[in-house]
Each structure stands twice: as structure tokens, then as C-alpha cells.
């Protein structure tokens, strides 16, 4: 059996067996990827260019869109190339890089969601101190902490995984390099070290989840005490997109990570990977733009075809 020193490439899971289905998967993945690029690109451009969106919430949203772009760009381009060219291989270093960047973006996004829940809590429960608690320096520090935590987690997990001897072949049962699938190829007792690191990471994630849950419980208790219906509506409009994104991210990631082994299968593993690696980056722009009128207006200004349609409509009306 080959060991890790003799493995020069890995074989990723083929999405389809026939050429027609491979091309169908390519066009489907391309459409999803372009939608994610367009949505996150428009939001990041709008937030960066529109002075009305230079608030702490929008600053964190800009960071979230950048992480979403990085996350989906780590997995889909290689899957599209394999489907288009009817290949499965990825180099050893390419697989390690894919594991690192995916862990980095997904971990940083999770910690950023925790920061955004704190932002929502301060905006509703401590509105008089919002400018003090979430000044520009504090926001930059919290965003940097989220990115730095993602880098640290990715370095530890990737270094530990690829230091293990691999002797169970080189076939990865996933459409991208995923650490749980790489660990299945290990034949050493030292894999317990990686399992221990994963358990520690899960405990940290549960601690962050408890913080997110506490923040939203306190936030909605404060919203219920508001006498003004307009104030309640504004508060819900501010927090519901955060909560929807958190639920979408955590529900897919937790189910994919914590489901019992009896439920594991190739098709289910593939579906879960798509749910937590592809769906959130694609839907997050839609979720945030649905309940934010200023963001929608700023995004509309960045779409040249919207100006063309509006001007054409005005000309037709004048005639």
C-alpha cells in the first residue's frame, strides 16, 4: 500500500459517470458559482463605495462577503474543471492547499458570525453605547481576530492531517479535499492526535454557538419589551438576516459534522458537503439584500443594466 511520501496526487469523487451528466454538472456548478460571485461582488462593491453603508454592520457584512467568495472559490473551480475535462486528480500540494483555504474561510466565517451576533445585540440592547462599543478600531480588531482565528485553525488542522502517514490509497470520497475524508486514508495510530484536535475545535465551536444563542435570546427579549411597533419592525429587520444566515450555516455544518456513522454514505456526504460549502455563500447575498432597502438601492446603482432598463422605460413613457 502507498504511504504519504509516495502519494503525488489524490483522486476526487466523480460527480457523474456519463459525459452528458458531467457536462450538465459543469454548467450547473458554473451557474451557481457565477451567481455567488455576482451577489457577493455586488454587495462588497456597494458597501465599499456607498458612504451610507459605512456602518459596523455593513463593515462586517463586507468581511462576510469576502469570506464567502473565498470559500466557494476554493471548492467549485476545481470541481468544474474536473467535470469539464473528465478528470478526478488533484496534486498532493493542491489538496493540502484546498484543505487549508477551505478551513480558513469556513472557520473565519463562523467566528465572524459570532461577532455579527454581538453587533446585533449591542445595536438593540445597548444602543446608547453603540458608537463606543463598536467604534472603527473595535470593529477592525474583531474582524482581524476572526480572520486570524481562521488562519490558526486552518494551520493546525492542515498540518496535523498531512503529517499523518496515508496508506489506504489516494481516493477521496468527496468532490473537494476534506479533512474527514483524508483521515479515512490514514493507517497510523497517530490519527488520534488529529481526532483530539477536531474535538477541541468542536468544543470551541459549541462555545461560540452558545455565545451566538445567548446574544439572540437577549436581543429578542429586548425587542419584545419595545412599545413601538415601528421599533420592533426595525429591530427585526436588522437581526433576522443575521439569524437566517447563522441558522443556514450552522444547521448544515453541524449536521454534516455530527451525524452518526450509520447515516454516512457517498450520496449523503456529497449532499451535505454541497449544503455547507456551496449553499451559504450563494444564498447569503440574497438573505441580506431582501430586508435592507439601502443595500438594495446601492446594489442597484452598481448594476449597469438597471440604469439601461430604467432609462429605456422613461423614453418609452415620454413617447
GIDA-V924926 format. One record per backbone hydrogen bond with DSSP energy under -0.5 kcal/mol. CO is the residue of the C=O (numbers start at 1). NH is the residue of the N-H. If there is no record, write none. Layout:
BEGIN
co;nh
CO;NH
CO;NH
END
This chain:
BEGIN
co;nh
3;6
3;7
6;8
8;92
10;12
10;90
11;172
18;22
19;23
20;24
21;25
22;26
23;27
24;28
25;29
26;30
27;31
28;32
29;33
30;34
31;35
32;36
33;37
34;38
35;39
36;40
37;41
38;42
39;43
40;44
41;45
42;46
43;47
44;48
45;49
46;50
49;51
50;53
51;54
53;55
55;59
56;60
57;61
58;62
59;63
60;64
61;65
62;66
63;67
64;68
65;69
66;70
67;71
68;72
69;73
70;74
71;74
71;75
72;76
75;79
76;80
77;81
78;82
79;83
80;84
81;85
82;86
82;87
88;12
90;10
91;95
92;96
93;97
94;98
95;99
96;100
97;101
98;102
99;103
100;104
101;105
102;106
103;107
104;108
105;109
106;110
107;111
108;112
109;113
110;114
111;115
112;116
113;117
114;118
115;119
116;120
117;121
118;122
119;123
120;124
121;125
121;126
122;126
126;129
127;130
129;133
130;134
132;135
135;139
136;140
137;141
138;142
139;143
140;144
141;145
142;146
143;147
144;148
145;149
146;150
147;151
148;152
149;153
150;154
151;155
152;156
153;157
154;158
155;159
156;160
157;161
158;162
159;163
160;163
161;164
165;167
165;187
170;11
170;172
171;173
172;174
174;13
176;178
178;181
178;182
179;183
180;184
182;185
183;186
185;167
185;168
188;191
189;192
190;193
190;194
191;195
192;196
193;197
194;198
195;199
196;200
197;201
198;202
199;203
200;204
201;205
202;206
203;207
204;208
205;209
206;210
207;211
208;212
209;213
210;214
211;215
212;216
213;217
214;218
215;219
216;220
217;221
218;222
219;223
220;224
221;225
223;226
228;232
229;233
230;234
231;235
232;236
233;237
234;238
235;239
236;240
237;241
239;243
240;244
241;245
242;246
243;247
244;248
245;249
246;250
247;251
248;252
249;253
250;254
251;255
252;256
253;257
254;258
255;259
260;263
261;264
265;269
266;270
267;271
268;272
269;273
270;274
271;275
272;276
273;277
274;278
274;279
275;280
278;282
279;283
280;284
283;287
284;288
285;289
286;290
287;291
289;292
292;296
293;297
294;298
295;299
296;300
297;301
298;302
299;302
300;303
302;304
303;306
303;307
304;308
305;309
306;310
307;311
308;312
309;313
310;314
311;315
312;316
313;317
314;318
315;319
END
